[in-house]
Amino acid sequence: MSPTLPLQTQALSKSYAGRAVVRNVNLQVPPGSLYGLLGPNGAGKTTTLRCLLALSRPTSGACLIDGQDARQPTARRQVAGMIDSPAFYPNLTARENLQVASGLRGASTADHAELLELVRLSDAARRPARTYSLGMKQRLGIAMTLVGNPRSLILDEPQNGLDPQGMEEMRGLLVRLRERGHTVVVSSHLLGEVGRFATHLGVMRGGQLVFQGSLEEFRAGAGERLEVVCDRAQEAEKVLTEAGFTLTRLGDTLHLPPAADQARVARALLAAGLNWQSLTRSGGRLEDRYFALTGVQA
Ligand SMILES: Nc1ncnc2c1ncn2[C@@H]1O[C@H](COP(=O)(O)OP(=O)(O)OP(=O)(O)O)[C@@H](O)[C@H]1O
């Protein structure tokens, strides 16, 4: 039997006023992974994460934490998260904030010094949190989620709004969290960034999970292909399909398998009186794969 996944959803769907914003999502987060949940704005990432944290109720399907329904109190103790902005008292110091969180959760205060070191706030731990930079506030928010030592962490866009240095510090922290033994899910719309630290990726588009696997699997799928950019792409799609090519169309771009004969594609388009802006072999880059999956530039 496969080991119990720390976080998973089973056919998760969520609708608001009859509009499905998450559709049949089967998220499978392996133990000890640093899982990047990617997708353009509105893809349904936050909604999925809110359901996992039992902040939102699924319309259908289930969310499981260590194999238990996410709404069970024992399951909720195994996961903590930061959705939107970090939650802390601005007039209290980092140390005092951790004390409050420990009091509320009945958790030990013994590890506070270690937590502050982990999030690199030891030096700032004695001044009020309102004086912190955005990056420091985010890191304090993460330290707060660690009180009670949950197995898994869910962080919604923790790098949002950070400057390059703040991004780098956050990246370092995410890696340290994984090394500390946590399973971490991080949502983002920045593939370039997440591709630097994630072990696994999930990609959402229009409420659906359109890719899930290890970073290596994602990379392997970023294969080469023949790409045709054309103003009358819809007509070109029809012409090339009738000529026996298999292809997908995203806006004005057509993707054909790498083995497709470039000269034969050109002849078929010319014969139909269609011009193209470019007809090139491309691919092999993570950004191209992301674009092919989501229709959005990374
Ligand atoms: N409480 C709500 N009521 C109605 N619609 C909602 C609600 N919450 C989210 N939505 C809609 O659900 C869709 C998915 O939103 P969600 O926040 O999950 O996407 P996202 O992938 O996290 O995007 P972003 O990167 O912009 O946060 C959006 O169209 C959003 O407007």
The ligand as a Tripos MOL2 file, in Angstrom:
@<TRIPOS>MOLECULE
LIG
   31    33     1     0     0
SMALL
NO_CHARGES

@<TRIPOS>ATOM
      1 N1        -15.7850   33.9890   -2.0350 N.pl3     1 LIG1
      2 C1        -15.8960   34.0090   -3.3700 C.ar      1 LIG1
      3 N2        -17.0600   34.3010   -3.9800 N.ar      1 LIG1
      4 C2        -17.1780   34.2990   -5.3220 C.ar      1 LIG1
      5 N3        -16.1670   34.0160   -6.1710 N.ar      1 LIG1
      6 C3        -14.9740   33.7080   -5.6290 C.ar      1 LIG1
      7 C4        -14.7690   33.6760   -4.2160 C.ar      1 LIG1
      8 N4        -13.4830   33.3340   -3.9880 N.ar      1 LIG1
      9 C5        -12.9050   33.1600   -5.1980 C.ar      1 LIG1
     10 N5        -13.8030   33.3810   -6.1790 N.ar      1 LIG1
     11 C6        -13.5400   33.2810   -7.6390 C.3       1 LIG1
     12 O1        -12.9890   32.0070   -7.8830 O.3       1 LIG1
     13 C7        -12.0390   32.0640   -8.9250 C.3       1 LIG1
     14 C8        -10.7530   31.4190   -8.4580 C.3       1 LIG1
     15 O2        -10.1830   32.2630   -7.4760 O.3       1 LIG1
     16 P1         -8.8640   31.8740   -6.6570 P.3       1 LIG1
     17 O3         -8.5790   32.9850   -5.7180 O.co2     1 LIG1
     18 O4         -9.0060   30.5160   -6.0970 O.co2     1 LIG1
     19 O5         -7.7880   31.8360   -7.8200 O.3       1 LIG1
     20 P2         -6.2090   31.9030   -7.7020 P.3       1 LIG1
     21 O6         -5.6950   30.8980   -8.6640 O.co2     1 LIG1
     22 O7         -5.7760   31.7870   -6.2970 O.co2     1 LIG1
     23 O8         -5.9140   33.3370   -8.2600 O.3       1 LIG1
     24 P3         -4.9750   34.5090   -7.6480 P.3       1 LIG1
     25 O9         -3.5790   34.1560   -8.0960 O.co2     1 LIG1
     26 O10        -5.5030   35.7140   -8.3560 O.co2     1 LIG1
     27 O11        -5.1620   34.5270   -6.1890 O.co2     1 LIG1
     28 C9        -11.8940   33.5250   -9.2960 C.3       1 LIG1
     29 O12       -12.6320   33.7680  -10.4520 O.3       1 LIG1
     30 C10       -12.4810   34.2450   -8.1080 C.3       1 LIG1
     31 O13       -13.0560   35.4610   -8.4990 O.3       1 LIG1
@<TRIPOS>BOND
     1     1     2 1
     2     2     3 ar
     3     2     7 ar
     4     3     4 ar
     5     4     5 ar
     6     5     6 ar
     7     6     7 ar
     8     6    10 ar
     9     7     8 ar
    10     8     9 ar
    11     9    10 ar
    12    10    11 1
    13    11    12 1
    14    11    30 1
    15    12    13 1
    16    13    14 1
    17    13    28 1
    18    14    15 1
    19    15    16 1
    20    16    17 2
    21    16    18 1
    22    16    19 1
    23    19    20 1
    24    20    21 2
    25    20    22 1
    26    20    23 1
    27    23    24 1
    28    24    25 2
    29    24    26 1
    30    24    27 1
    31    28    29 1
    32    28    30 1
    33    30    31 1
@<TRIPOS>SUBSTRUCTURE
     1 LIG1         1 GROUP 0 **** ****
